[in-house]
Each structure stands twice: as C-alpha cells, then as structure tokens.
Amino acid sequence: MSIINILMYLPAGILYLFVLMFTYYTLKNARFMHDSLGHNFMAVSAILYLTASIIGTIDAYYPKTVLHLATFSIAVAGLFFIIAGGYQRWRNIQKVLRTPLLKILTMMPHASFYLTSEVALVLCVPFYIMDILHRVGEGGLSWLSFITASLLGFAFVLLTVAERRFHLAVQPSAAAGGEETALLRNDILAVRSYAALTNTFLATIKHAVGDKLLKDVLTKHFEYNPVLFEGCEIKDDGTVNIEPAVKNLDNLHRENRVQLLCSMFSALNAKIMNLYGAVTSPDLAKKALGVSYLTVKKQYGAPSIFFEILRSLPEGVLEEERLALLSREELEVRVRERTAELEKAYKELKKKVEPKSA
C-alpha cells in the first residue's frame, strides 16, 4: 500500500463523517423550515454529496470502473444546490435588512462559514478533474486525490458547524443562552428577540408599576391579539412565556409576517411604556425601553433582526438610532411631515394672536 493510500484515510474519514452530520442537520432544519427554499436546497445538496461519498467509496475498491465520473457529476450537482441554497438564504435576510449581500457578512459572521465552504468546494472542481484524468491515464490515487479530499473535508466541517448552530439556535434552550447569532428563520428570531426585550423591560419597571397593573395590561393585550398571543402566559416572576407565540406564527400572513409580529409586540411595549410613564414620567419610560433594547441586543450578539425591531419601537424611543436606519426617501417624507406640522401650528398660533392684536 502506497503512502498516498495511507494518507487518504484521514481526510476521507473526516469527509465521510461530516457529510453524514451535514446531512442529518440539513434534513432536520429543512423539516423545521419547510417553507424555506434555501434550507430545502441545502438538504438536497446533502443527499447528493452523501450519495457521491457512497459511490466514491465503492470506486476506491473497484478502481477500474467509471464510477469516479458518476461521483464527480453528483458532487457538482450538490455544489450547485449548496450555492443556490446559500444565496437564497442571503436574499431572504436582505429583504428584511434592506442592505447589500456583502454587508450581511460583516453583520452576521456566521454567514462567512457558508461562503468559505462554498469557495473551498469550488476550488475542489479543478483538482477533482485533474485527479480523474490522472486516474484514467495512470490509475491509482495521487496527491491530487489527497488535496481534493482535504478541501472537501474542510468545506464540510464548516458546513456542518453552520447547520448545527442553526439547529441549536432554534431550540428554546439555545435561544435563552444567547445562541441567536446563528442564521435563523426571521420570524422565529423576531418573536424570541422581542419577547426577551419585553421581559427585560417588564423586569426593569415592575417595582414601580406593580404586578397587578402589568398583569392586567398583558392579559388584555393577549386577549385582543389571539392570532399571535393565544396560549401565552404570565409567569410568577412577572415575565411572559412566549413559546406559544412561536407555534402561532403560521396564523400570520407569510409575506409580511415579521412586520406584523413586530407591530404587535411594539403595541404591547407601547402600552407598558405608557403605564410606566404615567407612574414616573414619559421621558423616563422611553429611556427605560431604549436601555432594555440595547441590553438585549448586546446579549444576543446583535443579530440582524434587531434592525427590524428597532424600526418598530414606539415613537420617541431611540429616535436618533432609528433615523439612522431610514433611507433618503423616508427621511424626506419625515422632513415634509414635520414641516407641515410646524406650518399648521404656526397658522393656528397666528389665528389666536391676531384677534387679540385687533
């Protein structure tokens, strides 16, 4: 047995192990994210690469066959689905953030795992072709085989880590532990992030407002918004168990689901803020909600959905940060609205002053 054959055991073993793990997590995530085209593409790619790995193993024992051509063809098809799946998921996030795709990499470091793995898989293609030509001409494994297997193994280590983080992040225990930096389904992340914000705000103000008043406000809001909040309960510590809302997400329209649930949570926080403002002062209430938002955002590692949450906060909360998110067109509308309000106030004041002058 040559040294190449011996060395091939390590990268080949790593590759097969992580292809299996990648397949497991992508299928779990695709089942959970049944309406996500990107996750479905990832699951298809995993099945293709698992098939290619099995055929490649058979080819290693029967080198005189043309199975290596079938392995290469299936692997290229798997690469297509991985790239398509990653792109589709980035596009989904872009729709929420309204930001260029490349900027998402700096905002969500987790996405760099996918990009790096895709680059490694693309680099495999020329090495794979040269390895096939070598095996057809001279037969046997070569250093090209070792390089190809190593690149594939490296790529699937990254892909598996990325998919596993997503799998853990959608679990309640992982979400509570701050694992939300993973690439998540936007509506699930929005519910849990907004719930954390609301619970942090409640914990901050409950000593001043009192449990009974807060419970009344929360109960009424849940009763008037059963589409999202049906089954949600107020715990003994005054915070809210929001897990039933995750199950109720399918009751909301899919296209603008994130915006709808953000508006519902924003209305709830506005009621709590106004209640606290009545007991203390409106400015102090706005500041308390703003501090709660910044605290939770820091704890969660500032995932992308917090930009959408920031845009939906009640009026007057973190106003400067919210203005920074507005596009030029939105800013112009705000300026026109404010100018119209000032002109109206000026005319009303002028009408009041003119009779007295006469």
C-alpha positions as CSV (number, residue, x, y, z in Angstrom):
1,M,0.0,0.0,0.0
2,S,1.5,3.4,-1.0
3,I,1.9,6.4,1.3
4,I,-0.9,8.2,-0.7
5,N,-3.3,5.4,0.2
6,I,-2.4,5.6,3.8
7,L,-2.7,9.4,4.0
8,M,-6.1,9.3,2.3
9,Y,-7.6,7.6,5.3
10,L,-7.6,10.8,7.4
11,P,-9.2,13.4,5.0
12,A,-11.5,10.7,3.6
13,G,-12.7,9.7,7.2
14,I,-13.2,13.4,8.1
15,L,-15.2,13.9,4.9
16,Y,-17.5,10.9,5.3
17,L,-18.1,11.8,9.0
18,F,-19.0,15.4,8.3
19,V,-21.1,14.6,5.2
20,L,-23.2,12.4,7.4
21,M,-23.5,15.1,10.1
22,F,-24.3,17.7,7.5
23,T,-27.0,15.5,6.0
24,Y,-28.5,15.0,9.5
25,Y,-28.7,18.6,10.4
26,T,-29.8,19.9,7.0
27,L,-32.7,17.4,6.9
28,K,-33.7,18.4,10.5
29,N,-33.5,22.1,9.6
30,A,-35.4,21.6,6.3
31,R,-38.1,19.8,8.1
32,F,-38.4,22.7,10.6
33,M,-38.1,25.3,7.9
34,H,-40.4,23.6,5.5
35,D,-41.3,26.9,3.8
36,S,-37.7,27.9,3.2
37,L,-36.4,27.3,-0.3
38,G,-32.8,27.9,0.8
39,H,-33.0,25.2,3.5
40,N,-34.6,22.8,1.1
41,F,-31.8,23.3,-1.4
42,M,-29.2,22.6,1.4
43,A,-31.0,19.4,2.2
44,V,-30.9,18.3,-1.5
45,S,-27.2,19.1,-1.7
46,A,-26.5,17.0,1.5
47,I,-28.3,14.0,0.0
48,L,-26.3,14.4,-3.3
49,Y,-23.0,14.6,-1.5
50,L,-23.9,11.6,0.7
51,T,-24.7,9.6,-2.5
52,A,-21.4,10.8,-4.1
53,S,-19.5,9.7,-1.0
54,I,-21.0,6.2,-1.1
55,I,-20.3,5.8,-4.8
56,G,-16.8,7.1,-4.2
57,T,-16.1,4.5,-1.6
58,I,-17.2,1.8,-3.9
59,D,-15.0,3.3,-6.6
60,A,-12.0,3.1,-4.3
61,Y,-12.4,-0.7,-4.1
62,Y,-13.0,-1.1,-7.8
63,P,-10.7,1.5,-9.5
64,K,-11.1,0.1,-13.0
65,T,-14.7,1.2,-13.2
66,V,-16.0,4.6,-14.3
67,L,-17.8,5.3,-11.0
68,H,-15.5,8.2,-10.4
69,L,-17.2,10.0,-13.3
70,A,-20.6,9.5,-11.6
71,T,-19.2,10.7,-8.3
72,F,-17.9,13.8,-9.9
73,S,-21.2,14.6,-11.7
74,I,-23.2,14.1,-8.5
75,A,-20.8,16.3,-6.5
76,V,-21.0,19.1,-9.0
77,A,-24.8,18.9,-8.8
78,G,-24.5,19.1,-5.0
79,L,-22.3,22.1,-5.3
80,F,-24.9,23.9,-7.4
81,F,-27.6,23.3,-4.7
82,I,-25.3,24.5,-1.9
83,I,-24.6,27.7,-3.7
84,A,-28.2,28.2,-4.7
85,G,-29.3,27.5,-1.1
86,G,-26.8,29.9,0.5
87,Y,-27.8,32.6,-2.0
88,Q,-31.5,32.1,-1.4
89,R,-31.0,32.4,2.4
90,W,-28.9,35.6,2.0
91,R,-31.6,37.0,-0.2
92,N,-34.2,36.4,2.5
93,I,-32.2,38.2,5.0
94,Q,-31.6,41.1,2.6
95,K,-35.3,41.6,2.2
96,V,-35.6,42.1,5.9
97,L,-32.4,44.2,6.4
98,R,-32.6,46.1,3.1
99,T,-28.8,46.0,2.9
100,P,-26.3,44.7,0.3
101,L,-25.5,41.0,0.4
102,L,-21.8,41.6,1.1
103,K,-22.6,43.8,4.1
104,I,-24.5,40.9,5.7
105,L,-21.2,39.1,6.1
106,T,-19.9,41.8,8.4
107,M,-23.2,42.0,10.3
108,M,-23.6,38.2,10.6
109,P,-20.2,36.5,11.0
110,H,-22.0,33.1,10.9
111,A,-22.6,33.6,7.1
112,S,-18.9,33.6,6.5
113,F,-18.9,29.8,7.3
114,Y,-21.1,29.2,4.3
115,L,-19.1,31.5,2.0
116,T,-15.8,30.0,2.9
117,S,-17.1,26.4,2.5
118,E,-18.5,27.3,-0.9
119,V,-15.2,28.8,-2.0
120,A,-13.4,25.5,-0.9
121,L,-15.9,23.4,-2.8
122,V,-15.4,25.5,-6.0
123,L,-11.6,25.1,-5.6
124,C,-12.2,21.3,-5.5
125,V,-13.5,21.2,-9.0
126,P,-10.3,21.7,-11.0
127,F,-8.4,19.4,-8.6
128,Y,-11.1,16.8,-9.0
129,I,-10.9,17.0,-12.8
130,M,-7.1,16.6,-12.8
131,D,-7.4,13.7,-10.4
132,I,-9.9,11.9,-12.7
133,L,-7.6,12.5,-15.7
134,H,-4.7,11.1,-13.8
135,R,-6.6,8.0,-12.7
136,V,-7.8,7.3,-16.2
137,G,-4.3,7.7,-17.6
138,E,-2.1,6.1,-14.9
139,G,-4.5,4.6,-12.4
140,G,-4.4,4.7,-8.7
141,L,-4.6,7.6,-6.2
142,S,-2.3,10.6,-6.3
143,W,-1.6,13.8,-4.4
144,L,-4.4,15.3,-6.3
145,S,-6.7,12.8,-4.6
146,F,-5.4,13.9,-1.2
147,I,-5.8,17.6,-1.9
148,T,-9.3,17.1,-3.2
149,A,-10.4,15.0,-0.2
150,S,-8.8,17.6,2.2
151,L,-10.6,20.5,0.6
152,L,-13.9,18.6,0.7
153,G,-13.4,17.7,4.3
154,F,-12.6,21.3,5.3
155,A,-15.7,22.5,3.4
156,F,-18.0,20.0,5.1
157,V,-16.6,20.8,8.6
158,L,-17.6,24.4,8.1
159,L,-21.0,23.5,6.6
160,T,-21.7,21.1,9.4
161,V,-20.8,23.7,12.1
162,A,-23.0,26.2,10.4
163,E,-26.0,23.9,10.1
164,R,-25.6,22.6,13.7
165,R,-25.5,26.2,15.1
166,F,-28.8,26.9,13.3
167,H,-30.3,23.7,14.6
168,L,-29.3,24.6,18.2
169,A,-30.4,28.2,17.9
170,V,-34.0,27.3,17.1
171,Q,-34.2,25.3,20.3
172,P,-35.7,27.3,23.2
173,S,-32.7,26.4,25.5
174,A,-30.2,27.6,22.9
175,A,-32.2,30.8,22.3
176,A,-32.2,31.6,26.0
177,G,-28.5,31.1,26.2
178,G,-27.7,33.7,23.6
179,E,-27.1,31.5,20.6
180,E,-29.2,33.7,18.3
181,T,-26.2,34.9,16.3
182,A,-26.9,31.9,14.0
183,L,-28.7,32.3,10.8
184,L,-32.3,31.9,11.9
185,R,-35.7,32.0,10.4
186,N,-36.5,35.7,10.7
187,D,-40.0,35.4,12.3
188,I,-38.8,32.9,15.0
189,L,-35.9,35.1,15.9
190,A,-38.1,38.2,15.9
191,V,-40.6,36.6,18.3
192,R,-37.9,35.4,20.8
193,S,-35.9,38.6,20.5
194,Y,-38.9,40.8,21.0
195,A,-40.0,38.6,23.9
196,A,-36.6,39.0,25.5
197,L,-36.9,42.8,25.1
198,T,-40.4,42.8,26.6
199,N,-39.4,40.6,29.5
200,T,-36.3,42.8,30.2
201,F,-38.5,45.9,30.2
202,L,-41.0,44.3,32.5
203,A,-38.3,43.3,35.0
204,T,-37.0,46.9,34.9
205,I,-40.3,48.6,35.7
206,K,-42.3,46.1,37.7
207,H,-41.1,47.5,41.1
208,A,-42.6,50.9,40.1
209,V,-45.8,49.8,38.4
210,G,-46.8,46.7,40.4
211,D,-47.6,43.2,39.3
212,K,-51.4,43.6,39.2
213,L,-51.4,46.5,36.8
214,L,-48.8,44.9,34.5
215,K,-50.8,41.6,34.5
216,D,-54.0,43.4,33.6
217,V,-52.3,45.2,30.6
218,L,-50.6,42.0,29.4
219,T,-53.8,39.9,29.8
220,K,-55.9,42.4,27.8
221,H,-53.4,42.7,25.1
222,F,-53.2,38.9,24.7
223,E,-56.9,38.6,24.6
224,Y,-57.3,41.3,21.9
225,N,-54.5,39.7,19.8
226,P,-55.1,35.9,20.0
227,V,-53.8,35.3,16.5
228,L,-50.2,35.6,17.8
229,F,-50.5,35.5,21.6
230,E,-53.0,32.7,22.2
231,G,-51.7,30.4,24.9
232,C,-49.1,32.9,26.2
233,E,-49.0,33.0,30.0
234,I,-47.7,35.4,32.6
235,K,-45.2,33.7,34.9
236,D,-44.8,34.1,38.6
237,D,-41.9,36.5,38.2
238,G,-44.0,38.8,36.0
239,T,-42.3,37.9,32.7
240,V,-44.1,36.2,29.8
241,N,-43.8,32.7,28.5
242,I,-43.8,33.5,24.8
243,E,-43.2,30.0,23.4
244,P,-46.9,29.5,22.3
245,A,-46.5,32.5,20.0
246,V,-43.8,30.6,18.1
247,K,-46.4,27.9,17.3
248,N,-48.9,30.6,16.3
249,L,-46.7,32.1,13.7
250,D,-48.4,30.2,10.9
251,N,-51.5,32.1,11.6
252,L,-49.9,35.3,10.3
253,H,-49.5,36.0,6.6
254,R,-46.2,34.7,5.3
255,E,-45.1,37.7,3.2
256,N,-45.2,40.4,5.9
257,R,-45.1,38.1,9.0
258,V,-42.0,39.7,10.6
259,Q,-43.5,43.2,10.2
260,L,-46.9,42.1,11.7
261,L,-45.4,40.4,14.8
262,C,-43.1,43.4,15.3
263,S,-46.1,45.8,15.2
264,M,-48.0,43.6,17.7
265,F,-45.1,43.5,20.1
266,S,-44.5,47.2,19.6
267,A,-48.1,47.9,20.6
268,L,-47.6,45.8,23.7
269,N,-44.4,47.6,24.7
270,A,-46.1,51.0,24.0
271,K,-48.9,50.1,26.5
272,I,-46.3,49.1,29.1
273,M,-44.2,52.2,28.4
274,N,-47.3,54.5,28.8
275,L,-48.2,52.8,32.0
276,Y,-44.7,53.3,33.4
277,G,-44.7,56.8,32.1
278,A,-47.9,57.6,33.9
279,V,-46.4,56.4,37.2
280,T,-43.0,58.1,36.7
281,S,-42.5,60.3,33.6
282,P,-42.9,59.7,29.8
283,D,-39.2,60.5,29.2
284,L,-38.0,58.1,31.8
285,A,-40.3,55.4,30.3
286,K,-38.9,55.9,26.8
287,K,-35.4,55.8,28.2
288,A,-36.1,52.6,30.1
289,L,-37.4,50.8,27.0
290,G,-34.4,52.1,25.0
291,V,-32.0,50.7,27.6
292,S,-33.8,47.4,27.6
293,Y,-33.5,47.2,23.8
294,L,-29.7,47.9,23.9
295,T,-29.2,45.4,26.7
296,V,-31.0,42.5,24.9
297,K,-29.3,43.4,21.6
298,K,-25.9,43.1,23.3
299,Q,-26.7,39.8,25.0
300,Y,-27.9,38.3,21.8
301,G,-24.8,39.4,19.8
302,A,-26.8,41.9,17.8
303,P,-28.4,39.6,15.2
304,S,-29.8,41.2,12.1
305,I,-33.5,41.1,13.1
306,F,-32.8,43.8,15.8
307,F,-32.7,46.4,13.0
308,E,-36.3,45.5,12.2
309,I,-37.2,45.6,15.9
310,L,-35.5,49.0,16.2
311,R,-37.6,50.4,13.4
312,S,-40.8,49.2,15.1
313,L,-40.1,50.6,18.6
314,P,-42.8,53.1,19.9
315,E,-42.3,56.7,18.8
316,G,-39.7,58.6,20.8
317,V,-37.6,55.5,21.8
318,L,-34.0,55.7,20.5
319,E,-35.1,58.2,17.9
320,E,-31.6,59.0,16.7
321,E,-30.7,55.4,16.1
322,R,-34.0,54.8,14.3
323,L,-33.4,57.8,12.0
324,A,-30.1,56.4,11.0
325,L,-31.8,53.4,9.6
326,L,-34.1,55.4,7.4
327,S,-33.5,55.6,3.7
328,R,-33.1,59.0,2.0
329,E,-36.7,58.8,0.7
330,E,-38.1,58.0,4.2
331,L,-36.1,60.9,5.7
332,E,-37.5,63.3,3.1
333,V,-41.0,62.1,4.0
334,R,-40.3,62.7,7.7
335,V,-39.0,66.2,6.9
336,R,-42.1,67.1,4.9
337,E,-44.4,65.8,7.6
338,R,-42.5,67.7,10.3
339,T,-42.6,70.9,8.1
340,A,-46.3,70.5,7.6
341,E,-46.9,70.1,11.3
342,L,-44.9,73.3,12.1
343,E,-46.7,75.3,9.4
344,K,-50.1,74.1,10.8
345,A,-49.0,75.0,14.4
346,Y,-47.8,78.4,13.2
347,K,-51.1,79.1,11.4
348,E,-53.1,78.1,14.5
349,L,-50.9,80.3,16.7
350,K,-51.3,83.2,14.2
351,K,-55.1,82.9,14.3
352,K,-55.1,83.1,18.1
353,V,-52.8,86.1,18.2
354,E,-54.5,88.2,15.5
355,P,-57.9,88.7,17.3
356,K,-56.0,89.9,20.4
357,S,-53.9,92.3,18.4
358,A,-57.1,93.8,16.8
